[in-house]
Amino acid sequence: MKHKEYDNKFLDLSLSFKLLGNPLRLKLFRLLLERDMCVCELEAIMKSEQSRISHSLRPLKLLKIVKSHYEGKMVIYSLDGFAYESGIAELVEKNIDLSKRDKALINAVCSTSPRCGLTG
């Protein structure tokens, strides 16, 4: 029984690295290390369409790297337990710094986000 659990951990970690091999998914993951965000916030920061963001997050949710919950009508994304338990979050955070531009965008988007109670 332990052998199967051991193999599953390798499979999960291998699939996680494969999914994070996609630059868009990796950047979304890195942004979510900064804070929880809704799709509209990620869309504004990434300058990408909502459907592309959602499509990229879906497989990460299936592997329990990312999770989501609702705040009213908004879907909020955050990192899930496996991202931390596996060490992926620490690895990514140590090796991928956000640019000054990305940090400024996060601050700007948050300050005008309806989620933060403000309207642009």
C-alpha positions in Angstrom: 0.0 0.0 0.0 2.8 2.5 0.8 4.4 1.7 -2.5 1.3 3.0 -4.4 1.2 6.1 -2.2 4.9 6.7 -2.9 4.3 6.3 -6.7 1.4 8.7 -6.6 3.5 11.4 -5.0 6.1 11.0 -7.8 3.3 11.2 -10.3 1.7 14.2 -8.8 5.0 16.1 -8.5 6.0 15.1 -12.1 2.6 16.3 -13.4 3.0 19.5 -11.4 6.4 20.3 -13.0 5.0 19.4 -16.4 2.1 21.9 -16.0 4.4 24.6 -14.6 6.6 24.1 -17.6 4.0 26.3 -19.4 5.2 30.0 -19.0 1.7 31.3 -18.5 0.9 28.8 -15.8 4.2 29.4 -14.1 3.7 33.2 -14.1 0.1 32.7 -12.7 1.5 30.5 -10.0 4.2 33.1 -9.1 1.6 35.8 -9.0 -0.6 33.7 -6.6 2.4 33.4 -4.3 2.1 37.1 -3.8 -1.6 37.0 -2.8 -5.0 35.5 -3.7 -6.5 37.1 -6.8 -9.7 36.9 -8.8 -9.6 36.3 -12.5 -10.2 39.9 -13.4 -7.1 40.9 -11.4 -5.0 38.2 -13.0 -6.4 39.3 -16.4 -5.3 42.9 -15.8 -1.8 42.0 -14.6 -1.2 39.4 -17.3 -2.8 41.4 -20.1 -4.5 38.3 -21.2 -8.1 37.2 -21.8 -10.2 35.9 -19.0 -10.9 32.6 -20.8 -7.2 32.0 -21.3 -6.5 32.7 -17.6 -9.3 30.3 -16.5 -8.2 27.7 -19.0 -4.6 27.8 -17.7 -5.7 27.6 -14.1 -8.0 24.6 -14.6 -5.3 21.9 -14.7 -3.6 23.4 -11.7 -6.8 23.1 -9.8 -7.2 19.5 -10.8 -3.8 18.7 -9.3 -4.6 20.7 -6.2 -1.9 23.2 -6.8 -4.4 26.0 -7.0 -7.8 26.3 -5.4 -10.7 28.6 -5.8 -13.6 30.0 -3.8 -16.3 32.5 -4.3 -16.5 36.0 -2.8 -20.0 37.0 -4.0 -19.9 36.5 -7.7 -16.1 36.6 -8.0 -14.0 33.5 -8.2 -10.8 33.9 -6.0 -7.8 31.8 -6.8 -5.0 30.9 -4.3 -2.4 28.3 -3.9 -3.6 25.0 -2.5 -1.8 22.8 0.1 0.0 20.6 -2.4 1.9 23.7 -3.7 3.4 24.1 -0.2 3.6 20.5 0.9 5.5 19.5 -2.2 8.0 22.3 -1.9 7.0 23.8 -5.3 6.0 27.1 -3.8 9.3 27.5 -2.1 11.3 26.5 -5.1 9.4 28.9 -7.4 9.6 31.8 -4.9 13.3 31.4 -4.4 14.1 31.2 -8.1 11.7 33.5 -9.8 11.6 37.1 -8.8 8.7 39.2 -9.9 9.8 42.2 -12.0 9.3 45.7 -10.7 6.6 46.1 -13.4 4.7 43.1 -12.1 4.9 44.3 -8.5 3.7 47.7 -9.5 0.8 46.1 -11.5 -0.2 44.0 -8.6 -0.4 47.1 -6.4 -2.2 49.1 -9.0 -4.7 46.4 -9.8 -5.4 45.7 -6.1 -5.9 49.4 -5.4 -8.6 49.6 -8.1 -10.1 46.2 -7.8 -13.8 45.9 -6.9 -12.7 43.1 -4.6 -10.8 45.6 -2.5 -14.0 47.7 -2.1 -12.7 50.5 -4.4 -13.9 51.5 -7.8 -11.2 52.7 -10.2 
